[in-house]
Each structure stands twice: as C-alpha cells, then as structure tokens.
C-alpha cells in the first residue's frame, strides 16, 4: 500500500509539473505573439494603408489592373523575404513570424524559400496564388493580371549572420557589374525557369530590391536570352560600379579621339563608325523584354538609371500608365522607368523599400533607353537575327 501511495503521489507531482510547463509554454507563445504585433516591421505597423481587399468584385474588374496596387503588393512581397530571414535569425515560428502577414492579405502563400548554401540564409522566396484562401472569400478565379507565381529576392541585410555574404555579392557587382559568379544567381535562375515552365512565362513575375533587384535584372535577362520573357519589377536596382565607371571613361576617351581624328586629314572614307553601323544593322525580334525599374533620384545607388530619359511623361500614379505597354516604335534596349523625386532625402529613406507603398507617392514614368539601360540590355539584341531564339511555347496555365 505504501508503495502504491508513493507512485500516486509521484504521478500527481508529474501532472502538476506538466500543467505548469504547459502554462509556461502558452505564456511564452502569447508573449512572442505580443512582441510580433508590436514589432516595427509588423504589417499593421509599417505596411501599406488603404489597400483594397481582393473580393468577388475582382472577377469583374481586377484590382491587379491598377499599377499602384500591383507595385504595392510586389513591394510587400519583397519585404516579406527580408522578414523571412529575420524570423529565421530570431527563431520565430510560422505562428509568431512577421513575414506571413506580408503576403496573406493578398491571397498568396509561401511554397519555397531560396537558401544561400554559404551561410544558410534566406535570400529569396517563391509565392503562389493561394486558391484555398481566395475561395474562402468567394474569389472563385484568380483576378486578371495577378501572377500565378512570384519570385522575390531581397537585398543586403545589415545583420551579422548574413552581412558577410551580402557584402560579398555587393562587391562582386561593384567590381564587375555582374552577379553570375554568385551561388544566388544560379539558384534564382533555376527557380525562375522552373516556375516559368510550370505556369507559363505570362503568369510569372520576378522582383527584387537593391542587391536583389540586381539579381532579378540579370536572372530575368538570362531567361530572356532563351526567348522566355517574364514580368520584372526592380526597386532601387544598383547602377554604380567600377566597371561602368571605367567603361564611361573609355567612352569619353573614344569620343575625344574621334574629335581629334575628325580634325586630321582622312585617308579613306566609309571606315569610321564601322562598329556602330554593324550594330545598327542587327535585325531585332518582334518582342522585347521591358523590365520595370523604380528609382529615387536621391538614392546614389540607383539614380544613374534616370540619366537622359526619353519619352518622359507625368504620371499622377493613377495606375493605368504603370500597366501600359511600351509603344511599338520604342527604342530597343528600353525599360519602363518610374522615378520618384521628393527633393533632398537621407540615403536610407531614399533607398528604402517602404517608400514604394506610401499613399502620397507620385511618380514620373518614361520608356527609357539611357546609356546605362542600353548597356544592361544590349546583349539581348546584339546577336544576329538568325541565332536569336523565339519564345518557347508553354502549356496553357491553370487558373
């Protein structure tokens, strides 16, 4: 009897400890959720205001046709990738994490994270249209203009676990104006090709901010060389590098030499500018890849993209012009450039992502073929017409 009584007492003690432990776990969980709600990067704290909700009316008039809405949502997706890495570093679970709140309001879900094998950090993600969440709100079909899948890439994160690899890629671009040697490039390229094959290039979008925009530009361009054109949205893309500076110096020296030669007696005619004539004789395909670039003139990292704009027109951010197709007569090697100029700003504000979903944002839009954009995209059109590939046929995407 004494032995049985001791066992019952032990069982009661263990039960009390387990109950206390459960209460502690619940308290910790509640505390983590409270901290997440009060975090400066929480969606309801720093996210966009007055964003329309997707509902059954989108079957008649899609919210995604509004350029402002599209830009806002894609910028939020990029912010989510920054927060996925912060959630990982700070050991937040899916329930207490900050990142999911930045895609769930728009009826998207996380299907894959892109991991940098060098340090295990998250640098990108694939988000897909969440049909189940949409049906719960009586949205029976994906709204017109809403991508089936979005590949989003973050920029440099100034945190010790990942800053080393981020800076390494920053320096790679600064020195060579190319990111193809990075493991992130190959990983992002495989992911973009995979979702393009799965859903069709017209249903896929790639986006990035800062360094991530640099990767998105080069990955999108690499796929465009294969004849697969996906929509691209690049926020504060890097425009300054030692390679471009040296090239610019070489161009200036070449122009000066041409002026000197023009002053000298000519030995023959018809030989000057032979390279330029050869380049202009290349026959381009009927389709162009025209990425969307969002730059701030106060941000010295991306401001050089807005040099020498052509066809600029004022946009009150009413949305229609952001979705407008480039004119058929537009110059090759062009991009749709959206310039934000708010006067003198601090660098962190001008380079930040939050500005792109602000309510008072007023942009100037242009189909731009500045020297920098032309240099970035000219390899798409420099091959002989006979070797250019036509866009690959894709299966009809599911809705």
N, C-alpha and C positions, 0 to 999 in steps of 0.2 A: 504493500500500500504506500509506504514511504517513497519507494522508487517511482511509483506511478504519479504521486503528487509532485515530485520534483520535475518529472517530464512535462506535466501540465503547466507548471509554473514557468518552465523554460519556453514552452510553446507560447504562452501569453506574453512573455517578455519579447520574444522574437516578433510577434504580431504587432506589438506596440512600436517596436523599432521600425518595422516595415511601414506602418502607417505614418510614423513621424518622418521617415525618409521620403515617402510619397508626398507628404505635405511640403517638405523642403523642395522637392523637385518641382512641384506645382508653383511654389513661391518663386523659385528661380526662373521658371518659364514665364511667369507673369511679369517678373522684373525685367527680363530680356525683351519681352514684347513692349513693355512701357518705354524702355530705353530706345527701342526701334522707332516707336511712334514720335518720340521727342528728338530723334536724330536730325541734324541739319540737312541731311541728304534724303530724308523721308519724302515720299512722293507728295504727301499733302502739305509738306512744309516748303519745299523748294521746287516742286513740279509746276506745270502749267496751270493756269486758271481759265475758267470759262471754255473748257474743251467740250465740244458736243459729244454725247454718248451715242455709240452705234446702236441702232434700233431698227424696227421693221421698215421705217421710212427710207432706210438706205437701199432698199430694194427698188425704190422709185427714183430717188435722187441721192447718189452715193456721196457721203461725206468726204471720201478719199479723192473726189474730183477737185476739192478745194486745196490749192497748193499750200496755203498756210497750215491747214490741218495735217497734210502729209509731212511737211517739214517738221512740224512739232512732234508728231508721233515718232518719226525716224530718229530725231534728236533724243527723244526719251529712251528709245531702244539702245542707243549708244551709251547713254548714262547708266542704263541697266548693266552693261558689260563692265564698266568701271566698278559698279557696286557688287557685281558677282565676285570680282577679285577681292574687294574689301571684306565681303561676307566670308570668303574663304580664309583670309588672313586673321579675321577676328572671331572665327569659329562659330558663326551664326548658322542656324539650321534653316531649312526651307520655310518653316513656320515663322521664325523670327527674323529672317533675312530682309534686307532692304530692297534687293534687286527685283523680286517678283512684282512688287507694286508698280513698277515702271512699265510693265507690258500687259498685265491682266486687264486694266481698264479698256484696252484697245482690242480685246479678244484675240490675243496671241499667247503662245505658250513656248517654253524653252524645250528644245529637242536635242540640242548638242552644245557642248562647250568646247572651244578650241584651246588646247593646253600647250604652253611653251615647254618643250621637253627639257630645256636647260635648267629651269628652276621650278617647274610645276605650276606656274602662274596661269591664270585665265586671261587671255588677250582678245578673245572673240567668242561669238555665240551665234547659233542658228535659231531663229524664232520662226514659228509656223503659225498660220491661221488656226485658231482653236475652234473647231466646228462645234464641239460639245458646249463650250461656254456661250457661243453665239446662239445656238438653238435654245438655250435656257432663257435668252432674252428675245425669243421669237424672230431671230435673224436667220432665215431659212437658207439663204445663199450668201456667199462671200460678196461684199459690195464691189462694184466695178471700180477698178483702179487700186484696190487693196492687193498687195503682193501675197502670193501663197507662202513664200518663204523669204526671209531677210537675213543676210549675213552681215553682222555688225562687228566692227573692230574698234577697240579703244586705243587711246593714245598713251602718252607717258604718264605713269602714276608715281608720284613722288613719295613712295613708301619703301622702306629698306628691303623688304623681301623681294621686290621686283624691279627696283630702280636701276640696278646694275645692267640687266638685260635690256630694259627700255632705253637707257642712255647709249648702250652699245649699238642699238639699231638707229638711234638718233645720229650718232657719229658716222654710222655707215652711210646714211643719206647725205649728211653734211659733206663727207669726203667724196662720194662717188655719184650722188644723185640717183642711186639705185638701191633697192632693198631685196633684190633677187637672191643674194647670198644668205639671207636670214632663214632660219627654220620656220619662222612665222609666214614667210611668203609662200613656201611650198605647201604648208598646212592650209592656209587660206585659199590657195588656188585649187587644191583638191576638193575642199569643201564647196567652193563656188561652182566648180564643174559638176560635182555630184548633184547639187540641188537643181542646177540648170538641166541636167539630163533627166532628173526625176519629174520636174514640174513644167519644164519648158522655159526658155530664157525670158519670155514676155511676162512670166509670173514670178520672176525673181528680182531681188534688189540687193545691192551691196552698198554699205555705208560705213563711214569712219570719221573720226575726229583727230586732228593733229597728226601724230605719227600714224594712227590708224587710217586716216584719210590718205596718207602717202601709200600705205599698203593697198588700200582699196583702189586707188588710181592705177597702180601698177599691176595688181591682180586682174582688175577689170580690163585693162588694156591687153594683157597677155591672153585673156579669153577672147577678146575682140579680134585678135590676130588669127584666131581659129574660125572666125566668122560667127561667133556667138556673142550677141550684144545684150547686155543686161543693164538695167537702170542703175545709175550710180549717184549717190549723194555724199559729197565730200565737204566736211565742215572744218574750216581753218587748216587746209592742207599745206604742208611745208613747201615753201617756194624758194628758200635761200640755201645755197650750197656753195662750197668752194669750187666744185666742178663747173657750176653755171657761171660763177664769177670769173673764172679763168677763161671760159668759153666766150663770155661777153668781152673780156679784154682782147681776146684773139679776133673777135669780130670787129671791134673798133680799130685794131691794128690793120686788119684787112681792108677796112674802108679807107683808112688813111693811105694805104699803099695804092689802092685803086685811084685815089685822087692824084697821087704823085704820078702814077703811070699815065693818067689822062693828060697830064701836062707835058709828057715826053712824046717825041715823035713815035708813031705807031709803025711797027714793021709789017704788020699784016692786019687784015680786017676779018671780023667774024669769029675770032678766037675768044674774045672777052666773054665773061659770064657763061661759059660753057656748062658749068655745073648747074647753074640756076636754070638754064634752058632745058637741060636734061631732066631736072626735077619737075619742071612745069609741064613736061610732055607726058608725064605718067598719067594714064587714064585711071580715074578713081571708080570704085564700085558705086552702085546706086544708093547704098546705105551707109550711114555714118554712125559712129559711136560718139554720142554727145553727153558727157558727164555733167552733173550739176555741181557747181562749186559755190560755197558760201564763205565769203571772206569779209574781214573787217579791216578797214584802211588803217586803223591804229595798231593793228597786230603785225609787227615786223616779220613774223614767221610766214604769213600768207599774203601780205599786202602786194607783193610784186606780181601776183596774178592779175591785178586790175590795171596794169600798165597798158596804155594805148588801146582802150576798148573801142570796138566798132559797133555800130547799130544800137547804141545805148538808148534805153527809153525808161521813163519814170514809171515805177510800179508802186501803187499805193498798197501793195500786199493784199489785193483782193482775191488772189488765188488763181485766177484764170491764166495769167501770164506765166506763172510758175509751171503750169502743165502744158503750155503752148509748145507745139512742135517747131523746131528751127525751120526757117524758110528754105525752100528748095534751092535758092540761089546763094545760100550762106557759104562763106568761105570754108574750105576743108580745114581740118585740124582745129575745129572750134569747140567751145564749151559754153553751156548756159551758166553765166556768172551772175551771182546775186551779191551785191556789195552793200555792206552796212557801214554807214559813216555817221558817227554820233559826236564828232568833234574830238577833242583830246580826251583819251581814256588811259587808265592804267593798263599795263600789259596783261595782267591776269584777268581783268574784266574783258578786254578786247579779244583775248584768246580763249575765253571760257565757253563752255557748251550751253550754259543756261540762257545766254542772250538769244539763242535761236528759237526759244519758245516764249519769249516775252510778248506781252499783249501790244506794246507800243512800237513794235519793230516795223520799220519802214525801209524797204529795200529798193535798190536800183538794179534793174535787170538788163542784161545785154547778152547777145550772142557774140562771144568774144573770141578773137583769134590773135591775142597778143603774142609777142615773141616767145614768152615762156610757155604758154599753152601750145603754140605750134611746135615748139621743141619737144614738149612732153608727148605729143600725139602724132608727130610726123612719121614715126616708124610704121604706123598703121597704113599709111598711104604711099610709102616710098618704094614698095615692091612693084615689079612690073605687073601689069594687069593680068597677064596670063598665069601668074603664080598666086594671085590672090584667091582665097577660098571663099566660096559662097556660104551664107549662113546654113548651118546644119538643120535638117528637118527634125522637128521634135514631135513626140506624140501629143495628142490633144490632152490638155491638163484636166484633172478632175476639179470640180468646184467644191 
